């Protein structure tokens, strides 16, 4: 194998590392059955000699491009941008690069966009769907490996990385109730999505109310078409225009929460004194809002790492035909200033 500078060869690397040329080839090809000590010795020689791998030749030999696809709905949404960043970093650790495709819309068009990514000579795809209807994921082209992020579709043949939507929103609602809030509104439900993320997060909200002996009040439920800041702000306006009183607010993502919180304060409602607010996603902006936003951290770094590891395993071991895996990621409720307990929020300052 030649190098770009034409002066250093694989034989030179093997001689410096005191290993065989085959061992150097295995290390540079990503062969997993090489000890960490041997891999470190070879890579140290590669660095010292400034050896550059002929990627085209390696790809021809292995039949792989070392490129993963990532399909997300909206890169303008901070969660998906931060997810992409985490996937890129996890892929780099496995010597893969990432090609990002924005699917934009849900349903059949979204699935077709993902299947068409095969034209880009990628080895496999990590797919974060917008809001697939039941059965949509069964249409995925699995001629190449696919890992789906999000809620499990019963008929999907792909590997899945799922998050604890029900338990996480239940914990967020529990937190507001236990902080002294008596009327908790919710923003983000979707009556047209009986099985997806919105439905699962709503179930967590409803379960919390039920366990605390609270009634589910329809006036406190605010549906939105999209989960953007503007939608959160508009939802708060609708609640207040209808004369709905609430002192707690659960939002199904941080964008909704940030928009709702800003509008509440513009309309003279103090956060958290009058209304405690909780979001979901733990995007970077949530730490720097005023007040800082209490939110659910869904384990984005773990999601990215598991997705990349699962996909790479399928790519590098194509002969394994075991059943699709379902891996669940935990969550953390990150309590910040937007949900101070009611007694503390209303205590007079000294």
VENGI-V698331 format. One record per backbone hydrogen bond with DSSP energy under -0.5 kcal/mol. CO is the residue of the C=O (numbers start at 0). NH is the residue of the N-H. Records with the same first field share a line. If there is no record, write none. Layout:
CO: NH / NH
This chain:
0: 9
8: 12
9: 13
10: 14
11: 15
12: 16
13: 17 / 18
19: 23
20: 24
21: 25
22: 26
23: 27
24: 28
25: 30
26: 29
31: 33
34: 38
35: 39
36: 40
37: 41
38: 42
39: 43
40: 44
41: 45
42: 46
43: 47
44: 48
45: 49 / 50
46: 49
52: 54
53: 57
54: 58
55: 59
56: 60
57: 61
58: 62 / 63
65: 96
66: 122 / 123
67: 98
68: 125
69: 71 / 100
70: 127
71: 102 / 103
72: 103
73: 76
76: 79 / 80
77: 81
78: 82
79: 83
80: 84
81: 85
82: 86
83: 87
84: 88
85: 89
86: 90
87: 91
88: 92
89: 93
90: 93 / 95
91: 94
96: 67
97: 99
98: 69
100: 71 / 102
102: 104
105: 108
106: 109 / 110
107: 111
108: 112
109: 113
110: 114
111: 115
112: 116
113: 116
114: 117
115: 118
116: 119
117: 120
122: 144
123: 68
124: 126 / 146
125: 70 / 127
126: 128 / 148
132: 135
134: 137
135: 138
136: 139
139: 141
140: 143
144: 124
145: 158
146: 126
147: 160
148: 128
151: 153
152: 155
158: 147
159: 161 / 326
160: 149
161: 328
162: 164
163: 167
164: 168
165: 169
166: 170
167: 171
168: 172
169: 173
170: 174
171: 175
172: 176
173: 177
174: 178
175: 180
176: 179
178: 341
181: 183
182: 184 / 246 / 247
184: 249
185: 221
186: 251
188: 223
189: 192
195: 199
196: 200
197: 201
198: 202
199: 203
200: 204
201: 205
202: 206
203: 207
204: 208
205: 209
206: 210
207: 211
208: 213
209: 212
214: 216
215: 217
216: 219
217: 220
219: 185 / 221
220: 222
221: 187 / 188
225: 227
227: 231
228: 232
229: 233
230: 234
231: 235
232: 236
233: 237
234: 238
235: 239
236: 240
237: 241
238: 243
239: 242
246: 275
247: 184
248: 250 / 277
249: 186
252: 256
253: 257
254: 258
255: 259
256: 260
257: 261
258: 262
259: 263
260: 264
261: 265
262: 266
263: 268
264: 267
267: 269
269: 273 / 274
275: 248
276: 293
277: 250
278: 295
279: 253
282: 285
283: 286
284: 287 / 288
285: 292
291: 337
293: 278
294: 296 / 333
295: 280 / 297
296: 331
298: 302
299: 303
300: 304
301: 305
302: 306
303: 307
304: 308
305: 309
306: 310
307: 311
308: 312
309: 313
310: 314
311: 315
312: 316
314: 317
316: 319
318: 320
324: 159
325: 327
326: 161
328: 163
331: 296 / 333
332: 334
333: 294
335: 338
336: 339
337: 276
340: 343 / 344
341: 345
343: 346
